[in-house]
């Protein structure tokens, strides 16, 4: 089950144990680069950044909606 957390105009859904840790910075690749937490990257339509925070390994990737 996900927990919903609202920050300004943004809504974040997360596992309950991460709710207090996640900030909007988590959605900025520069933030993870400054923290030296990037553990990999994959290029394609856009770069997907893999980062590690404590025991969590996650991916940050821009979602491109399909066009008409």
MMTF fields as JSON, N, C-alpha, C and O atoms, coordinates in Angstrom:
{
  "mmtfVersion": "1.0.0",
  "mmtfProducer": "UNKNOWN",
  "numBonds": 271,
  "numAtoms": 272,
  "numGroups": 68,
  "numChains": 1,
  "numModels": 1,
  "chainsPerModel": [1],
  "groupsPerChain": [68],
  "chainIdList": ["A"],
  "bondAtomList": [4, 2, 8, 6, 12, 10, 16, 14, 20, 18, 24, 22, 28, 26, 32, 30, 36, 34, 40, 38, 44, 42, 48, 46, 52, 50, 56, 54, 60, 58, 64, 62, 68, 66, 72, 70, 76, 74, 80, 78, 84, 82, 88, 86, 92, 90, 96, 94, 100, 98, 104, 102, 108, 106, 112, 110, 116, 114, 120, 118, 124, 122, 128, 126, 132, 130, 136, 134, 140, 138, 144, 142, 148, 146, 152, 150, 156, 154, 160, 158, 164, 162, 168, 166, 172, 170, 176, 174, 180, 178, 184, 182, 188, 186, 192, 190, 196, 194, 200, 198, 204, 202, 208, 206, 212, 210, 216, 214, 220, 218, 224, 222, 228, 226, 232, 230, 236, 234, 240, 238, 244, 242, 248, 246, 252, 250, 256, 254, 260, 258, 264, 262, 268, 266],
  "bondOrderList": [1, 1, 1, 1, 1, 1, 1, 1, 1, 1, 1, 1, 1, 1, 1, 1, 1, 1, 1, 1, 1, 1, 1, 1, 1, 1, 1, 1, 1, 1, 1, 1, 1, 1, 1, 1, 1, 1, 1, 1, 1, 1, 1, 1, 1, 1, 1, 1, 1, 1, 1, 1, 1, 1, 1, 1, 1, 1, 1, 1, 1, 1, 1, 1, 1, 1, 1],
  "groupList": [{"groupName": "UNK", "atomNameList": ["N", "CA", "C", "O"], "elementList": ["N", "C", "C", "O"], "formalChargeList": [0, 0, 0, 0], "bondAtomList": [1, 0, 2, 1, 3, 2], "bondOrderList": [1, 1, 2], "singleLetterCode": "X", "chemCompType": "L-PEPTIDE LINKING"}],
  "groupTypeList": [0, 0, 0, 0, 0, 0, 0, 0, 0, 0, 0, 0, 0, 0, 0, 0, 0, 0, 0, 0, 0, 0, 0, 0, 0, 0, 0, 0, 0, 0, 0, 0, 0, 0, 0, 0, 0, 0, 0, 0, 0, 0, 0, 0, 0, 0, 0, 0, 0, 0, 0, 0, 0, 0, 0, 0, 0, 0, 0, 0, 0, 0, 0, 0, 0, 0, 0, 0],
  "groupIdList": [1, 2, 3, 4, 5, 6, 7, 8, 9, 10, 11, 12, 13, 14, 15, 16, 17, 18, 19, 20, 21, 22, 23, 24, 25, 26, 27, 28, 29, 30, 31, 32, 33, 34, 35, 36, 37, 38, 39, 40, 41, 42, 43, 44, 45, 46, 47, 48, 49, 50, 51, 52, 53, 54, 55, 56, 57, 58, 59, 60, 61, 62, 63, 64, 65, 66, 67, 68],
  "secStructList": [7, 3, 3, 3, 3, 3, 3, 6, 6, 3, 3, 3, 3, 3, 3, 4, 4, 4, 6, 6, 6, 7, 7, 4, 4, 4, 4, 7, 2, 2, 2, 2, 2, 2, 6, 6, 7, 3, 3, 3, 3, 3, 7, 1, 1, 1, 7, 3, 3, 3, 3, 3, 3, 6, 6, 3, 3, 3, 3, 3, 7, 7, 7, 7, 7, 7, 7, 7],
  "xCoordList": [0.845, 0.0, 0.888, 1.873, 0.534, 1.296, 0.72, -0.47, 1.572, 1.144, 1.26, 2.242, 0.263, 0.24, 0.768, 0.381, 1.658, 2.248, 2.186, 2.687, 1.578, 1.425, 2.448, 2.573, 3.185, 4.146, 3.834, 4.185, 3.187, 2.803, 1.86, 0.811, 2.232, 1.42, 1.759, 1.267, 2.58, 3.059, 2.5, 2.371, 2.171, 1.726, 2.69, 2.949, 3.215, 4.168, 3.523, 2.979, 3.586, 3.144, 4.392, 5.294, 4.452, 5.644, 5.282, 4.18, 6.246, 6.124, 6.093, 6.831, 5.27, 5.161, 6.5, 6.669, 7.443, 8.701, 9.582, 10.529, 9.291, 10.082, 9.393, 9.997, 8.16, 7.379, 8.084, 8.069, 8.691, 9.348, 10.699, 11.238, 11.26, 12.563, 12.448, 13.294, 11.403, 11.297, 10.938, 9.976, 11.745, 11.459, 11.415, 11.712, 11.053, 11.025, 12.424, 12.554, 13.47, 14.846, 15.08, 15.91, 14.364, 14.535, 14.23, 14.64, 13.527, 13.136, 14.048, 13.689, 15.215, 16.196, 17.524, 18.145, 17.959, 19.207, 20.405, 21.337, 20.398, 21.51, 21.656, 22.771, 20.543, 20.577, 21.352, 22.21, 21.059, 21.719, 23.185, 24.024, 23.503, 24.903, 25.686, 26.812, 25.107, 25.768, 25.978, 26.933, 25.088, 25.191, 26.111, 26.35, 26.633, 27.443, 26.7, 27.278, 25.414, 24.582, 24.235, 23.573, 24.673, 24.394, 25.238, 26.458, 24.579, 25.298, 25.277, 25.866, 24.597, 24.558, 23.659, 22.898, 23.76, 22.92, 22.723, 23.596, 21.584, 21.263, 20.738, 19.838, 21.285, 20.831, 19.82, 19.906, 18.877, 17.844, 17.206, 17.902, 15.907, 15.209, 15.624, 15.681, 15.907, 16.461, 17.282, 17.165, 18.086, 18.911, 18.082, 17.299, 18.265, 17.684, 18.832, 19.866, 18.646, 19.67, 19.31, 18.187, 20.254, 20.065, 20.791, 21.964, 20.082, 20.702, 20.437, 19.494, 21.286, 21.163, 21.08, 21.936, 20.036, 19.818, 19.577, 18.543, 20.526, 20.472, 20.306, 21.125, 19.276, 19.094, 18.252, 18.035, 17.779, 16.934, 17.778, 18.591, 17.586, 18.145, 16.963, 16.015, 17.016, 15.872, 16.35, 17.547, 15.4, 15.708, 14.904, 13.737, 15.557, 14.922, 14.934, 15.998, 13.759, 13.639, 12.472, 11.405, 12.666, 11.584, 10.551, 10.903, 9.291, 8.202, 7.738, 7.249, 7.889, 7.452, 6.118, 6.044, 5.07, 3.749, 3.747, 4.45, 2.963, 2.806, 2.034, 1.176, 2.331, 1.653, 0.408, 0.077, -0.268, -1.471, -1.124, -2.017],
  "yCoordList": [-1.176, 0.0, 1.236, 1.303, 2.204, 3.445, 4.504, 4.496, 5.401, 6.534, 7.787, 7.959, 8.659, 9.891, 11.043, 11.214, 11.829, 12.981, 14.165, 14.079, 15.269, 16.456, 17.498, 17.83, 18.011, 19.102, 20.182, 20.043, 21.244, 22.307, 21.767, 21.21, 21.931, 21.444, 20.01, 19.521, 19.333, 17.998, 16.963, 17.21, 15.794, 14.668, 13.514, 13.127, 12.973, 11.873, 10.647, 10.717, 9.522, 8.236, 7.436, 7.328, 6.876, 6.132, 5.003, 4.941, 4.116, 3.111, 3.862, 4.833, 3.449, 4.172, 4.421, 5.471, 3.495, 3.691, 4.784, 5.228, 5.236, 6.293, 7.651, 8.642, 7.725, 8.958, 10.147, 11.241, 9.964, 11.078, 11.443, 12.504, 10.588, 10.851, 11.575, 12.402, 11.263, 11.762, 13.238, 13.676, 13.994, 15.403, 15.585, 14.654, 16.763, 17.018, 16.934, 16.72, 17.096, 16.935, 15.548, 15.385, 14.561, 13.192, 13.077, 12.104, 14.039, 13.993, 14.848, 15.184, 15.198, 16.027, 15.273, 15.027, 14.906, 14.15, 14.916, 14.302, 16.239, 17.036, 16.841, 16.813, 16.707, 16.46, 15.183, 15.173, 14.101, 12.821, 12.869, 12.23, 13.626, 13.775, 14.516, 14.132, 15.565, 16.324, 15.471, 15.683, 14.511, 13.617, 12.421, 11.612, 12.307, 11.149, 9.84, 8.856, 9.828, 8.64, 7.955, 6.918, 8.519, 7.91, 6.645, 6.686, 5.515, 4.244, 3.725, 2.684, 4.448, 4.046, 4.962, 5.754, 4.842, 5.634, 4.852, 4.086, 5.044, 4.384, 5.452, 6.211, 5.518, 6.501, 5.851, 4.664, 6.647, 6.231, 7.504, 8.424, 7.565, 8.799, 9.93, 11.094, 9.574, 10.481, 9.615, 8.39, 10.217, 9.447, 8.98, 9.742, 7.732, 7.189, 7.096, 6.49, 7.694, 7.715, 6.703, 6.701, 5.855, 4.898, 5.433, 5.8, 5.473, 5.993, 5.06, 4.269, 5.171, 4.34, 5.253, 6.113, 5.052, 5.799, 4.769, 4.102, 4.645, 3.613, 2.248, 1.884, 1.486, 0.157, 0.205, -0.829, 1.379, 1.541, 1.843, 2.768, 1.064, 1.396, 1.729, 0.95, 2.891, 3.371, 3.981, 4.171, 4.28, 4.895, 6.182, 6.254, 7.193, 8.472, 8.647, 8.69, 8.746, 8.834, 9.732, 9.622, 10.628, 11.501, 10.652, 9.834, 10.846, 10.137, 10.984, 12.098, 10.465, 11.158, 10.579, 9.421, 11.376, 10.935, 10.776, 11.493, 9.845, 9.672, 10.841, 11.427, 11.176, 12.291, 11.831, 10.645, 12.766, 12.446, 11.945, 11.628],
  "zCoordList": [0.0, 0.0, 0.0, 0.735, -0.822, -0.912, 0.009, 0.326, 0.427, 1.23, 0.369, -0.353, 0.442, -0.342, 0.502, 1.658, -0.097, 0.588, -0.371, -1.492, 0.057, -0.785, -0.363, 0.816, -1.359, -1.145, -2.173, -3.345, -1.75, -2.679, -3.735, -3.411, -5.009, -6.13, -6.519, -7.536, -5.74, -6.079, -5.111, -3.912, -5.663, -4.856, -5.082, -6.221, -4.007, -4.075, -3.449, -2.346, -4.157, -3.62, -3.296, -4.126, -2.099, -1.707, -0.757, -0.212, -0.58, 0.46, 1.789, 1.949, 2.738, 4.009, 4.715, 5.335, 4.639, 5.369, 4.766, 5.415, 3.524, 2.892, 2.902, 2.491, 3.353, 3.272, 3.914, 3.349, 5.063, 5.754, 5.16, 5.473, 4.309, 3.696, 2.36, 2.021, 1.607, 0.237, 0.221, 0.852, -0.526, -0.778, -2.291, -3.039, -2.735, -4.176, -4.781, -5.986, -3.976, -4.465, -5.05, -5.944, -4.558, -5.042, -6.534, -7.168, -7.101, -8.506, -9.38, -10.509, -8.868, -9.569, -9.624, -8.59, -10.832, -10.99, -10.434, -9.915, -10.534, -9.99, -8.485, -7.964, -7.798, -6.349, -6.051, -5.168, -6.778, -6.535, -6.936, -6.3, -7.993, -8.387, -7.3, -6.983, -6.729, -5.663, -4.411, -3.663, -4.188, -3.031, -3.295, -2.399, -4.537, -4.95, -4.745, -4.283, -5.09, -4.904, -6.226, -6.223, -7.359, -8.661, -8.785, -8.622, -9.077, -9.213, -10.646, -10.938, -11.548, -12.943, -13.743, -13.188, -15.063, -15.959, -17.245, -17.655, -17.874, -19.13, -20.074, -19.714, -21.268, -22.254, -23.184, -23.499, -23.608, -24.544, -25.049, -25.478, -25.002, -25.349, -24.411, -24.808, -23.183, -22.171, -21.221, -21.248, -20.408, -19.475, -18.285, -17.717, -17.922, -16.691, -15.691, -15.974, -14.534, -13.493, -12.405, -11.901, -12.05, -10.969, -9.741, -9.811, -8.613, -7.398, -6.232, -6.244, -5.233, -4.034, -2.822, -2.614, -2.028, -0.786, 0.312, 0.33, 1.216, 2.255, 1.588, 0.745, 1.938, 1.326, 0.053, -0.578, -0.329, -1.515, -2.748, -2.736, -3.81, -5.118, -6.011, -6.109, -6.667, -7.441, -8.756, -8.973, -9.618, -10.909, -11.052, -10.669, -11.613, -11.897, -13.404, -14.022, -13.989, -15.44, -15.778, -15.176, -16.744, -17.19, -17.926, -18.776, -17.601, -18.272, -19.445, -19.256, -20.643, -21.856, -22.292, -22.706, -22.201, -22.652, -24.157, -24.87, -24.631, -26.067, -26.668, -26.007, -27.898, -28.568, -29.299, -29.307, -29.902, -30.675, -32.046, -32.832]
}
